[in-house]
């Protein structure tokens, strides 16, 4: 994407994804200087995905010395009991015994890195990033990771931003694919554009197929990709930041409402291509996470919220002072 609309959307996305002033260490995205009422915070000894109980891993945003650190909580009482790990991240995700932590490594966000960590939060590998961290995802078995960054400098035009998205082998740290190098088909024909950008990966369960957003000019598309074939197929239009349901039948996503950086959360049925809005009517700029096959988690206004995937009911706060949720299923 390019132009004024892209610039606004990308800058807005950066701010929402990482809390851009938190990188500079100046202003926090949360306002509490102590845990919310009823929240117990524990330090040290945190682990994730090692027991028989489902957990929620997320970025803690209580505005104290634990701000920005990874937190883990039992899924059944995620809002009231969190253990704090030592890693600080701007965007985090975990699945299948491995996690991705995207973060700034210097004041005012002058350099960035991705840390691959295990269930005890030991960093196994570190990768340099070429831009501002935006999105991170890990495949269900923990073998693959996807990371998206915003970069500036692909063109000499001032304010020309673009995305870089890579698929990484989380065991070796090797880059398996750069999505900008994939070939794309639309309606059975080759689809080309010099301004293609890809972001918001969500993995299927076969370590080959995945879904992502393709941006081209002012248009966005849902694409299905194959890592082995290095190909994309356009499925439908006007959606961003897909998240595949645990049963693999639906995609939760955000849909742009206007050119002012406002989005609405929707769900798409992959069989019928029917889409419907969630009951959340506020603007949400986030890549949603499925709590289970019936409910969706997302970040808004400093907290993690939950809404029913069928579009019914009333949204509710799921975890206060938190962002970047990852559901870690038991077993």
C-alpha positions in Angstrom: 0.0 0.0 0.0 1.1 3.6 -0.5 -0.1 7.1 -0.1 -1.9 9.1 2.7 -4.3 6.3 3.6 -1.5 3.8 4.0 0.6 6.2 6.0 -2.2 6.8 8.5 -3.2 3.2 8.8 0.4 2.0 9.3 1.2 4.6 11.9 -2.1 4.0 13.7 -1.3 0.2 13.6 2.1 0.7 15.0 0.8 2.8 17.9 -1.9 0.3 18.7 0.3 -2.8 18.2 3.2 -1.8 20.4 2.2 1.4 22.3 4.7 3.5 20.4 5.5 5.8 23.4 6.3 2.8 25.5 9.3 2.1 23.3 10.6 5.5 24.2 9.9 4.8 27.9 7.9 8.0 28.3 4.1 7.5 28.4 2.4 4.2 29.1 -0.6 2.7 27.4 -2.1 2.0 30.9 -2.6 4.5 33.7 -2.6 2.4 36.9 0.6 2.5 38.9 -0.5 -0.6 40.9 -2.4 -3.8 40.1 -6.2 -3.3 39.6 -8.4 -4.3 42.5 -8.5 -8.1 43.0 -5.4 -8.8 40.8 -2.6 -10.8 42.4 0.8 -10.4 40.7 3.6 -12.9 41.3 7.2 -12.6 40.2 9.7 -15.4 39.4 9.2 -19.0 38.6 6.8 -18.4 35.7 6.3 -21.1 33.1 3.9 -21.7 30.3 2.4 -24.8 28.6 3.9 -27.3 31.0 0.8 -28.3 33.0 -2.6 -29.8 32.5 -4.4 -26.4 32.8 -5.0 -24.0 29.9 -3.3 -20.7 30.3 -3.3 -17.2 28.8 0.0 -15.6 28.0 0.0 -11.8 27.4 1.9 -8.6 27.7 1.4 -7.0 31.1 0.7 -3.3 31.0 0.3 -2.4 34.7 2.2 0.8 34.9 4.9 -0.1 37.3 8.3 -1.9 37.1 6.5 -4.9 35.5 5.2 -2.9 32.5 5.8 -4.6 29.2 6.9 -8.0 30.7 5.3 -11.3 29.7 2.6 -12.5 32.1 1.0 -15.9 32.4 -2.4 -16.7 34.0 -4.7 -19.6 34.4 -7.3 -19.3 31.6 -10.1 -19.8 34.1 -9.1 -16.7 36.2 -6.9 -14.8 33.8 -7.9 -11.4 35.2 -7.1 -12.1 38.9 -3.9 -14.1 39.0 -0.8 -13.4 36.8 2.8 -14.5 37.1 5.4 -12.2 35.6 8.3 -13.5 33.5 11.6 -11.7 33.0 11.2 -11.0 29.2 9.9 -7.6 28.1 8.2 -7.5 24.7 6.3 -5.1 22.5 4.4 -8.0 20.8 4.4 -11.6 22.0 2.9 -15.0 21.0 3.3 -18.6 22.2 2.2 -22.0 21.1 3.5 -25.6 21.1 6.4 -25.0 23.5 7.9 -22.0 21.8 7.3 -18.2 21.8 8.2 -15.1 19.8 9.0 -11.9 21.6 9.3 -8.8 19.4 10.9 -5.8 21.1 12.9 -2.6 20.8 16.5 -3.0 22.0 17.4 0.7 22.3 15.9 3.9 23.6 13.4 5.6 21.3 13.1 2.4 19.1 16.3 2.7 17.2 16.8 -1.0 16.9 14.6 -4.1 17.2 14.9 -7.9 17.7 12.9 -11.1 17.9 13.6 -13.5 20.7 12.6 -17.1 20.4 11.9 -18.5 23.9 10.9 -21.8 25.5 8.3 -22.7 28.1 10.5 -21.4 31.0 11.1 -18.1 29.1 14.7 -19.0 28.3 15.8 -17.2 25.1 17.0 -19.8 22.7 17.7 -17.6 19.6 17.7 -13.9 18.8 17.0 -12.4 15.3 17.6 -8.9 14.2 14.5 -7.0 12.9 14.6 -4.4 10.2 11.7 -2.4 11.4 9.1 -1.7 14.1 7.5 -4.8 15.6 3.8 -5.2 14.6 2.5 -8.8 14.5 3.7 -12.2 15.7 2.2 -15.6 15.4 3.4 -19.2 16.2 2.1 -22.4 14.6 0.1 -24.8 16.9 3.1 -27.2 17.2 5.6 -24.5 17.8 7.7 -25.2 14.7 7.0 -22.1 12.7 6.8 -18.4 13.6 5.6 -15.4 11.6 6.7 -11.9 12.3 5.7 -8.6 10.7 7.5 -5.3 11.0 6.9 -1.8 9.6 9.9 -0.5 7.7 10.8 2.9 6.1 13.3 3.3 3.3 12.1 1.1 0.5 11.5 4.3 -1.3 13.1 7.7 -1.2 9.6 9.3 -0.9 9.2 10.8 2.6 6.7 8.8 4.7 6.7 5.8 2.4 6.1 2.9 4.8 6.0 -0.7 4.0 5.7 -4.1 5.8 8.1 -7.0 5.9 6.7 -10.4 6.9 8.8 -13.5 7.3 8.2 -17.2 8.2 10.9 -18.5 10.5 11.9 -22.0 11.7 11.7 -21.5 15.5 14.1 -24.4 16.2 16.9 -23.2 14.0 16.1 -19.5 13.6 16.4 -19.9 9.8 14.1 -17.7 7.7 12.0 -20.1 5.6 10.1 -17.6 3.5 9.8 -13.9 2.8 6.2 -13.3 1.8 7.0 -10.5 -0.6 8.7 -13.1 -2.7 5.6 -15.3 -3.1 3.7 -15.4 -6.4 0.0 -14.4 -6.2 -3.1 -15.5 -8.2 -6.5 -13.8 -8.1 -9.5 -15.3 -9.9 -7.2 -17.9 -11.4 -4.8 -15.4 -13.0 -1.5 -14.0 -11.9 -1.8 -10.9 -9.7 1.0 -8.3 -9.7 1.6 -5.0 -8.0 4.8 -3.2 -7.2 3.3 -2.0 -3.9 2.2 -5.4 -2.5 2.5 -5.6 1.3 1.7 -8.6 3.5 1.0 -8.8 7.3 -1.1 -10.6 9.9 -0.2 -14.2 9.4 -2.3 -17.0 11.0 -1.3 -20.6 10.6 -3.3 -23.7 9.6 -2.4 -27.0 11.3 -0.3 -28.6 8.6 2.9 -26.5 8.8 2.4 -25.5 5.2 -0.8 -23.5 4.7 -1.5 -20.2 6.3 -3.6 -17.0 5.8 -2.5 -13.4 5.7 -3.4 -9.9 4.6 -2.3 -8.6 1.2 -2.4 -4.9 0.8 -2.4 -3.4 -2.7 -3.0 0.3 -3.0 -6.1 1.1 -1.0 -7.3 -2.5 -1.2 -6.8 -5.3 1.3 -7.3 -9.1 0.6 -7.4 -12.3 2.5 -4.9 -14.7 0.9 -4.2 -18.3 1.5 -0.5 -19.2 1.2 1.7 -22.3 0.9 5.2 -22.2 2.4 6.4 -25.1 0.3 5.0 -23.8 -3.0 5.8 -20.1 -2.3 2.4 -19.1 -3.6 -0.7 -17.1 -2.5 -4.3 -17.4 -3.6 -6.7 -14.4 -3.1 -9.8 -15.6 -1.3 -11.8 -12.4 -0.7 -11.4 -8.7 -0.2 -11.7 -5.9 2.4 -10.3 -7.5 5.6 -7.1 -7.4 7.7 -5.2 -9.3 10.3 -6.9 -12.7 10.0 -7.0 -15.2 12.9 -8.0 -18.8 12.2 -10.5 -20.5 14.6 -9.3 -23.6 16.5 -11.6 -25.8 14.3 -10.2 -24.2 11.1 -13.6 -23.2 9.8 -13.7 -19.4 10.4 -11.5 -16.3 10.4 -11.8 -13.5 12.8 -10.5 -10.2 11.3 -10.7 -6.4 11.4 -12.5 -4.5 8.6 -11.7 -0.9 7.8 -14.7 1.4 8.2 -13.2 4.6 6.8 -9.9 6.4 6.0 -9.6 7.7 9.6 -8.2 4.6 11.1 -11.4 3.0 12.4 -12.0 -0.8 12.3 -14.8 -3.2 13.2 -14.2 -6.8 14.2 -15.9 -9.5 12.0 -15.9 -13.2 11.5 -15.7 -15.0 8.1 -17.0 -18.5 7.3 -14.4 -20.0 5.1 -16.9 -22.4 3.4 -19.6 -19.9 2.5 -17.5 -16.7 2.6 -20.3 -15.1 4.6 -19.1 -12.5 7.1 -20.8 -10.9 10.1 -19.8 -8.2 12.7 -19.1 -9.0 16.3 -21.1 -7.2 18.9 -18.1 -4.9 19.7 -19.0 -1.6 18.2 -15.9 0.4 19.2 -12.9 0.6 16.8 -10.5 -2.3 17.3 -7.0 -2.2 15.7 -5.7 -5.7 16.7 -5.2 -9.2 15.4 -7.8 -11.1 17.3 -7.1 -14.4 19.2 -9.7 -17.2 19.6 -10.4 -18.0 23.2 -12.2 -21.2 22.0 -14.4 -22.0 19.0 -17.2 -19.7 20.3 -15.4 -16.6 21.7 -12.8 -14.1 20.5 -10.2 -12.1 22.4 -8.8 -8.7 21.4 -7.1 -5.6 22.7 -9.0 -2.3 23.2 -8.5 0.7 25.4 -5.7 -0.8 27.5 -7.4 -4.2 28.3 -8.1 -7.6 26.7 -11.7 -8.0 25.8 -13.9 -11.0 24.9 -16.9 -11.2 22.5 -18.9 -14.1 21.2 -17.9 -15.2 17.7 -21.6 -15.4 16.5 -22.0 -11.7 16.9 -24.5 -12.0 19.8 -24.1 -10.9 23.4 -22.2 -8.1 25.0 -18.4 -7.7 25.0 -16.7 -7.8 28.4 -13.2 -7.1 29.8 -11.3 -10.4 30.0 -8.0 -9.2 31.5 -7.3 -5.7 32.7 -4.1 -3.9 31.9 -3.0 -6.4 29.3 -2.4 -6.8 25.5 -1.1 -9.3 22.9 -3.0 -12.4 24.2 -2.1 -16.0 23.3 -4.3 -18.9 24.5 -2.1 -21.8 25.5 -4.3 -24.9 25.4 -3.9 -27.8 27.9 -2.3 -31.1 26.8 
